[in-house]
Amino acid sequence: MKKINKVEMIMSAVRPEQYPKDGFPEFALAGRSNVGKSSFINKMLGRKGIARTSSKPGKTQTLNFYNVEDELFFVDVPGYGYARVSKTEREAWGAMIEEYLTAREPLKAVILITDLRHEPTDDDCMMYDFLVHYDIPAIVIGTKADKLKKGQIAKNRQRTLNVLQMRDDDELIVFSSETGQGVAEAWRAIDSFR
């Protein structure tokens, strides 16, 4: 298990001129609202509350940059697929996220978080297709694995691969922020881009 000594949420940004200038490799975290992005960040960084988990979906409305060991950034992007946010707000987020993902030089890969218990949603498929279209590498995390029986995991993993029509180069990691399953594999995938 990777030991993380230094981590801090250094900024929330909405425009390119606000992004960090350090040039560290960046890994964006994308996923549906309430899919467990904050839990993923907390588990990966070995911190309980560095990323605030919320029972209110759609809480993240900015790009939140987490400096990890002065080596890389995790960038939490607003969750998608949440209906209670106004259409104009959703469009503004969409434009901000699209600009970040397509134009940000230090971005190495997008960590796409899906719920392994369920078939990827239309929004998950759209996000993955977007990454394929712009040739952005993806690491897909199938989370909440602890909520599945052993026999279901392989079946659901295969279903995710099929539904997303994943590229051969992209990895799908079975993950649980409860048990820590997949943490080492996720770090290995991230480190392969640095």
MISE-411365 format. One line per field, with one value per residue: z, x, y of N, C-alpha, C in turn. Coordinates in Angstrom, 2 decimals. Example, Ala and Ser with C-alpha at 12.3 -4.5 7.8 and 13.67 -1.06 7.14 Angstrom:
n.up	(7.80_7.08)
n.east	(13.19_12.85)
n.north	(-5.69_-2.25)
ca.up	(7.80_7.14)
ca.east	(12.30_13.67)
ca.north	(-4.50_-1.06)
c.up	(7.80_7.87)
c.east	(13.20_12.90)
c.north	(-3.30_0.03)
END
This chain:
n.up	(0.00_-0.91_0.75_1.61_2.38_2.19_1.38_-0.08_-0.54_-2.86_-4.41_-5.82_-8.99_-11.83_-14.24_-16.86_-16.30_-13.59_-12.92_-11.45_-11.73_-11.52_-13.12_-12.56_-13.24_-14.08_-13.01_-13.83_-12.14_-12.98_-13.02_-12.31_-10.30_-6.88_-7.17_-5.79_-5.89_-4.07_-1.94_-3.20_-3.68_-1.00_-0.03_-1.73_-1.01_1.60_3.58_5.79_5.42_3.31_0.81_0.65_1.38_0.32_0.98_-0.66_-3.99_-6.75_-5.58_-5.96_-7.79_-9.03_-10.40_-8.46_-7.13_-5.94_-4.38_-4.46_-2.64_-3.78_-6.35_-8.12_-9.35_-8.25_-9.82_-9.12_-10.83_-11.55_-10.80_-13.12_-14.69_-12.87_-11.98_-10.58_-10.90_-12.53_-16.07_-17.36_-15.55_-15.71_-18.35_-18.24_-16.51_-18.14_-20.33_-19.00_-18.02_-20.40_-21.70_-19.92_-20.05_-22.75_-23.37_-21.47_-20.77_-18.77_-18.15_-17.77_-17.75_-17.50_-14.73_-14.62_-12.78_-12.02_-10.99_-9.99_-9.40_-11.04_-14.49_-16.68_-16.97_-19.38_-19.32_-18.32_-20.51_-22.47_-21.45_-21.54_-24.30_-25.14_-24.14_-25.68_-28.23_-28.09_-27.74_-25.14_-22.53_-20.39_-17.09_-15.82_-13.04_-11.26_-8.81_-5.38_-5.05_-2.83_-2.20_-3.73_-4.46_-4.58_-7.00_-8.66_-9.32_-11.44_-13.57_-13.64_-14.10_-16.67_-18.00_-17.75_-19.28_-21.79_-22.21_-22.16_-24.26_-24.16_-24.90_-25.75_-24.50_-22.23_-18.75_-16.54_-13.27_-10.47_-7.54_-4.08_-1.68_0.85_1.60_0.51_-1.71_-4.86_-4.61_-4.74_-7.40_-8.74_-8.11_-9.40_-12.07_-12.37_-11.86_-14.08_-16.02_-15.43)
n.east	(0.85_0.62_2.20_1.02_2.28_2.03_-0.59_-2.76_-5.68_-5.53_-6.78_-9.83_-11.07_-12.40_-11.71_-9.20_-7.03_-6.86_-5.86_-3.37_0.15_2.25_2.91_2.88_2.00_-1.42_-4.45_-7.64_-10.74_-13.64_-17.18_-20.50_-22.70_-22.60_-21.41_-19.26_-16.83_-15.49_-15.07_-13.37_-11.12_-10.42_-9.79_-7.68_-5.78_-5.42_-6.72_-9.24_-11.16_-10.36_-11.44_-14.62_-17.36_-20.71_-24.18_-25.72_-26.11_-24.27_-22.77_-20.09_-18.92_-16.90_-13.54_-11.59_-8.43_-6.12_-3.10_-0.73_1.81_3.54_3.93_1.96_-1.34_-4.63_-7.61_-10.69_-13.63_-16.83_-19.62_-21.59_-24.86_-26.81_-29.97_-31.16_-29.86_-29.81_-30.44_-28.84_-26.73_-25.70_-24.85_-22.87_-21.02_-20.44_-19.13_-16.90_-15.66_-15.19_-13.42_-11.26_-10.56_-9.91_-7.95_-5.95_-2.66_-0.94_-2.59_-2.81_-4.38_-7.82_-9.63_-12.20_-15.01_-17.15_-20.12_-19.84_-21.87_-23.96_-25.06_-23.08_-24.15_-26.02_-24.82_-22.28_-21.35_-21.38_-19.43_-17.17_-17.04_-16.49_-13.89_-12.58_-13.01_-11.49_-9.07_-8.07_-6.44_-7.90_-8.62_-10.61_-12.65_-14.28_-16.38_-17.51_-17.33_-17.33_-19.95_-20.90_-21.40_-18.82_-18.97_-20.39_-18.75_-16.80_-18.55_-19.99_-17.87_-17.08_-19.40_-19.29_-16.97_-17.94_-20.26_-19.20_-17.54_-14.69_-11.41_-8.45_-6.14_-6.97_-7.53_-9.55_-10.42_-11.31_-12.79_-12.92_-13.84_-14.33_-13.03_-10.54_-9.79_-8.27_-6.83_-3.97_-3.65_-4.84_-3.06_-0.82_-1.65_-1.96_0.68_1.91_1.56_3.20)
n.north	(-1.20_2.15_4.80_7.88_10.90_13.67_15.72_18.05_20.00_22.31_24.25_25.55_25.78_27.55_28.55_28.49_30.26_30.13_27.70_25.47_26.25_24.58_22.37_19.65_16.20_15.60_14.08_13.58_13.20_11.69_11.18_9.99_11.99_11.30_8.77_7.99_9.39_11.09_9.33_7.55_9.22_9.84_7.26_6.47_8.34_7.84_9.29_10.47_12.59_14.33_14.83_15.99_14.03_13.84_13.74_15.05_15.07_16.52_18.47_19.28_21.91_23.03_22.79_20.86_20.89_18.62_18.45_16.00_14.83_16.73_15.81_15.05_15.91_15.26_15.85_16.80_16.71_18.28_16.20_14.28_14.00_14.76_15.70_17.86_20.21_23.33_23.72_25.63_25.87_23.28_23.29_25.24_24.00_21.81_23.02_24.09_21.74_20.35_22.10_21.99_19.21_18.83_20.69_20.92_20.80_19.36_17.19_13.77_11.44_10.33_9.40_7.40_6.96_4.37_2.61_-0.56_-2.29_-1.76_-1.52_0.47_3.85_5.85_8.34_7.68_6.20_8.18_9.91_8.26_7.78_10.38_10.68_8.77_9.85_12.23_11.13_10.68_9.12_6.61_5.49_3.17_2.87_0.47_0.77_0.11_-2.62_-4.23_-4.58_-6.56_-10.07_-12.55_-14.10_-12.41_-10.33_-10.74_-11.12_-8.68_-6.96_-7.71_-6.98_-4.18_-3.65_-4.45_-2.81_-0.21_-0.51_-0.76_0.47_-1.38_-0.47_0.85_0.54_-1.44_-1.33_-3.15_-2.01_-1.02_1.27_0.67_-1.77_-1.47_-2.82_-2.88_-0.52_-0.59_-1.45_0.68_2.76_1.76_1.87_4.66_5.53_4.52_6.40_8.48)
ca.up	(0.00_-1.05_1.89_1.18_3.55_2.04_0.41_0.29_-1.56_-2.95_-5.02_-6.64_-10.14_-12.87_-15.50_-17.07_-15.66_-12.16_-12.71_-10.92_-12.74_-11.15_-14.19_-12.15_-13.99_-13.51_-13.24_-13.56_-11.69_-13.54_-12.68_-11.96_-8.94_-5.88_-7.53_-4.83_-6.25_-2.85_-1.19_-3.95_-3.38_0.41_0.12_-2.44_-0.32_2.99_4.45_6.00_4.92_2.46_-0.14_1.43_0.79_0.59_0.60_-1.68_-5.26_-7.49_-4.71_-6.56_-8.94_-9.52_-10.52_-7.19_-7.33_-4.75_-4.57_-3.81_-2.46_-4.73_-7.50_-9.08_-8.89_-8.53_-10.13_-9.00_-11.69_-11.13_-11.21_-14.19_-14.62_-11.74_-12.58_-9.85_-11.24_-13.68_-17.38_-17.63_-14.71_-16.29_-19.59_-17.83_-16.04_-19.31_-21.09_-18.17_-17.98_-21.75_-21.94_-19.10_-20.53_-24.11_-23.61_-20.35_-21.11_-17.81_-17.93_-18.27_-17.94_-16.74_-13.91_-14.74_-11.70_-12.28_-9.92_-10.52_-9.16_-12.10_-15.85_-16.88_-17.41_-20.66_-19.05_-18.25_-21.89_-23.17_-20.95_-22.08_-25.75_-25.23_-23.92_-26.87_-29.34_-27.96_-27.52_-23.76_-21.83_-19.27_-16.12_-15.35_-11.70_-10.93_-7.36_-4.56_-5.26_-1.56_-2.11_-4.64_-4.13_-5.37_-8.33_-9.48_-9.66_-12.79_-14.53_-13.74_-14.70_-18.10_-18.51_-17.87_-20.45_-23.00_-22.38_-22.50_-25.44_-23.76_-25.70_-25.16_-23.68_-20.99_-17.71_-15.66_-11.96_-9.48_-6.41_-2.94_-0.72_2.18_1.91_-0.05_-2.92_-6.06_-4.36_-5.28_-8.86_-9.22_-8.05_-10.46_-13.34_-12.35_-11.96_-15.44_-16.88_-14.96)
ca.east	(0.00_1.41_2.04_0.96_2.59_1.60_-1.65_-3.62_-6.57_-4.92_-7.62_-11.00_-10.93_-13.42_-11.16_-7.81_-6.01_-6.80_-5.27_-1.99_1.21_3.38_3.28_2.83_1.00_-2.77_-5.37_-8.99_-11.69_-14.96_-18.18_-21.83_-22.86_-22.87_-20.88_-18.21_-15.54_-14.82_-14.61_-12.21_-9.99_-10.04_-9.16_-6.40_-4.83_-5.31_-7.24_-10.68_-12.06_-9.74_-12.52_-15.86_-18.43_-21.96_-25.38_-26.37_-25.40_-24.12_-22.18_-18.87_-19.28_-15.64_-12.46_-10.85_-7.07_-5.47_-1.67_-0.32_3.26_4.25_4.29_0.86_-2.62_-5.94_-8.51_-12.08_-14.49_-18.22_-20.30_-22.58_-26.09_-27.66_-31.10_-31.65_-29.10_-30.47_-29.86_-27.76_-25.60_-25.14_-24.13_-21.64_-20.07_-20.05_-18.14_-15.69_-15.03_-14.71_-12.22_-10.18_-10.15_-9.36_-6.87_-5.00_-1.39_-0.44_-3.54_-2.26_-5.45_-9.04_-10.06_-13.66_-15.53_-18.47_-20.62_-19.74_-23.11_-24.94_-24.57_-22.74_-25.29_-25.82_-23.85_-20.96_-20.97_-21.09_-18.15_-16.12_-16.96_-15.83_-12.46_-12.11_-13.04_-10.36_-7.85_-7.60_-6.38_-8.84_-8.53_-11.99_-12.73_-15.60_-16.36_-18.54_-17.17_-17.63_-21.40_-21.24_-20.91_-17.62_-19.34_-20.95_-17.73_-16.26_-19.65_-20.25_-16.68_-17.19_-20.51_-18.78_-16.08_-18.77_-21.15_-18.38_-16.72_-13.40_-10.19_-7.51_-5.12_-7.55_-7.65_-10.73_-9.98_-12.36_-12.37_-13.82_-13.26_-14.54_-12.04_-9.23_-9.54_-8.02_-6.01_-2.61_-3.78_-5.12_-1.81_0.06_-2.14_-1.64_2.13_2.36_1.42_4.05)
ca.north	(0.00_3.38_5.71_9.28_11.74_15.06_15.96_19.17_20.54_23.63_25.27_25.27_26.67_27.46_29.06_28.07_31.12_29.82_26.37_25.52_26.44_23.71_21.45_18.24_15.43_15.71_12.98_14.09_12.19_11.96_10.17_10.44_12.51_10.25_7.45_7.67_10.00_11.58_8.14_7.05_10.12_9.65_5.93_6.48_9.21_7.40_10.36_10.28_13.62_15.36_15.17_15.89_13.23_14.53_12.99_15.88_14.99_17.77_19.47_19.81_22.75_23.62_21.81_20.89_20.36_18.04_18.24_14.76_14.67_17.61_14.98_14.99_16.45_14.69_16.96_16.35_17.53_18.14_14.97_14.49_13.22_15.10_16.43_19.02_21.41_23.97_23.41_26.60_25.48_22.05_23.66_25.95_22.97_21.02_23.81_24.18_20.41_20.05_22.92_21.44_17.89_18.83_21.67_21.00_20.13_18.36_16.09_12.51_10.45_10.56_8.27_7.39_6.13_3.81_1.74_-1.92_-3.03_-1.45_-1.31_1.88_4.66_6.57_9.41_7.04_5.86_9.44_10.39_7.40_8.07_11.69_10.44_8.05_10.81_13.16_10.35_10.90_7.83_6.46_4.39_3.02_2.27_-0.09_0.88_-0.57_-4.06_-4.93_-4.80_-7.66_-11.41_-12.90_-14.58_-11.32_-9.33_-10.98_-10.93_-7.24_-6.35_-7.98_-6.16_-2.81_-3.65_-4.56_-1.66_0.96_-0.85_-0.20_0.30_-2.35_0.20_1.38_-0.48_-1.42_-1.81_-3.42_-1.15_-0.81_2.21_0.05_-2.81_-1.12_-3.60_-2.09_0.68_-0.80_-1.50_2.04_3.52_1.25_2.44_6.09_5.69_4.16_7.59_9.57)
c.up	(0.00_0.15_1.38_2.41_3.42_0.98_0.86_-0.89_-1.71_-3.59_-5.70_-7.78_-11.10_-14.23_-15.63_-16.35_-14.16_-11.89_-12.17_-12.04_-12.52_-12.25_-13.78_-13.02_-13.28_-13.93_-12.84_-13.13_-12.16_-13.12_-12.35_-10.55_-8.04_-6.24_-6.57_-5.18_-5.00_-2.03_-1.87_-3.61_-1.96_0.61_-0.52_-1.68_1.15_3.97_4.60_5.29_4.04_1.38_0.62_0.69_1.18_0.20_-0.45_-2.98_-5.90_-6.67_-5.31_-7.80_-9.54_-9.79_-9.25_-7.36_-6.00_-5.09_-3.76_-3.82_-3.34_-5.95_-8.57_-8.48_-9.21_-8.78_-10.14_-9.84_-11.27_-11.65_-12.28_-13.90_-13.44_-12.17_-11.88_-10.15_-12.49_-14.97_-17.69_-16.81_-15.29_-17.53_-19.26_-17.34_-17.22_-20.09_-20.32_-18.19_-19.35_-22.06_-21.18_-19.73_-21.89_-24.28_-22.54_-20.61_-20.08_-17.57_-18.58_-18.58_-17.14_-16.02_-13.90_-13.72_-12.01_-11.09_-10.48_-10.35_-10.32_-13.45_-15.97_-17.47_-18.78_-20.48_-18.96_-19.67_-22.67_-22.76_-21.54_-23.58_-26.01_-25.12_-25.13_-28.04_-29.29_-27.66_-26.15_-23.06_-20.64_-18.38_-15.56_-14.02_-11.49_-9.42_-6.71_-4.75_-4.00_-1.41_-3.02_-4.10_-5.06_-6.82_-9.25_-10.02_-11.09_-13.85_-14.75_-14.37_-16.22_-18.72_-18.71_-19.10_-21.75_-23.26_-22.78_-23.81_-25.25_-24.72_-24.98_-24.21_-22.34_-19.99_-16.94_-14.35_-11.04_-8.16_-5.29_-1.97_0.70_2.52_1.41_-1.28_-4.10_-5.86_-4.99_-6.81_-9.43_-9.20_-9.16_-11.81_-13.45_-12.58_-13.36_-16.40_-16.50_-15.50)
c.east	(0.88_1.14_2.09_1.19_2.00_0.52_-2.44_-4.47_-6.12_-5.80_-8.84_-10.95_-12.09_-12.90_-9.68_-6.78_-5.89_-6.09_-3.84_-0.97_2.37_3.83_3.31_1.81_-0.36_-3.61_-6.76_-9.88_-13.07_-15.90_-19.49_-21.81_-23.20_-22.37_-19.76_-16.85_-14.78_-14.29_-13.38_-10.97_-9.49_-9.30_-7.78_-5.34_-4.67_-5.74_-8.73_-11.52_-11.45_-10.73_-13.81_-16.88_-19.73_-23.13_-26.15_-25.59_-25.28_-23.47_-20.91_-19.25_-18.06_-14.68_-11.63_-9.51_-6.47_-4.01_-1.27_1.20_4.11_4.72_3.21_-0.37_-3.73_-6.84_-9.94_-12.95_-15.95_-18.84_-21.34_-23.85_-26.99_-28.74_-31.45_-30.91_-29.72_-29.71_-28.68_-26.52_-24.90_-24.33_-22.82_-20.60_-19.53_-18.95_-16.82_-14.93_-14.43_-13.43_-11.03_-9.65_-9.47_-8.14_-5.78_-3.77_-0.97_-1.39_-3.01_-3.34_-6.66_-9.39_-11.59_-14.23_-16.95_-18.85_-20.69_-21.04_-24.09_-24.27_-24.18_-23.94_-25.00_-24.78_-22.43_-20.45_-20.60_-19.72_-17.01_-15.93_-16.24_-14.31_-11.85_-11.98_-11.83_-9.05_-7.22_-7.58_-7.35_-8.43_-9.94_-11.97_-14.15_-15.70_-17.52_-18.51_-17.51_-19.12_-21.85_-20.73_-19.74_-17.96_-19.86_-19.87_-17.22_-17.32_-19.91_-19.09_-16.75_-18.29_-20.05_-17.88_-16.90_-19.59_-20.35_-17.62_-15.31_-12.28_-9.26_-6.51_-5.66_-7.78_-8.95_-10.32_-11.19_-11.91_-13.40_-13.16_-13.50_-13.37_-10.64_-8.88_-9.32_-7.14_-4.63_-2.64_-4.01_-3.85_-0.84_-0.35_-1.78_-0.14_2.65_2.29_2.42_5.47)
c.north	(1.25_4.29_7.14_10.15_13.14_15.18_17.18_19.59_21.99_24.69_24.69_26.27_26.49_27.92_28.69_28.95_30.86_28.49_26.50_25.61_25.46_22.75_19.98_17.51_15.51_14.53_13.46_12.94_12.56_10.84_10.83_11.04_11.33_8.86_7.04_8.24_10.44_10.41_7.54_7.89_9.87_8.32_5.92_7.28_8.84_8.48_10.17_11.33_14.68_15.80_14.96_15.05_13.92_13.64_13.79_15.79_16.36_18.86_20.10_20.62_23.43_22.47_21.92_20.16_19.90_17.78_17.01_14.69_15.60_16.83_14.95_15.65_15.46_15.89_16.43_17.27_17.32_16.85_15.27_13.70_13.56_16.08_17.74_20.32_22.02_23.68_24.35_26.24_24.26_22.38_24.38_24.96_22.21_21.72_23.87_22.85_20.08_20.82_22.35_20.13_17.93_19.73_21.68_20.14_19.06_17.17_14.81_11.48_10.89_9.27_8.33_6.42_5.69_2.92_0.33_-2.71_-2.88_-1.35_0.16_2.64_5.27_7.66_8.85_6.75_7.11_9.98_9.57_7.66_9.40_11.49_9.73_9.03_11.75_12.46_10.62_9.54_7.80_5.29_4.28_2.27_1.78_-0.19_0.13_-2.09_-4.85_-5.25_-5.96_-8.99_-11.71_-13.26_-13.48_-10.40_-9.51_-10.71_-9.43_-6.49_-6.51_-7.13_-4.71_-2.68_-3.62_-3.30_-0.42_0.74_-0.31_-0.52_-0.68_-1.70_0.72_0.24_-0.31_-2.08_-1.97_-2.81_-1.15_0.16_1.70_-0.87_-2.45_-1.95_-2.64_-0.87_0.54_-0.79_-0.11_2.89_3.07_1.84_3.91_6.29_5.36_5.34_8.68_9.47)
END
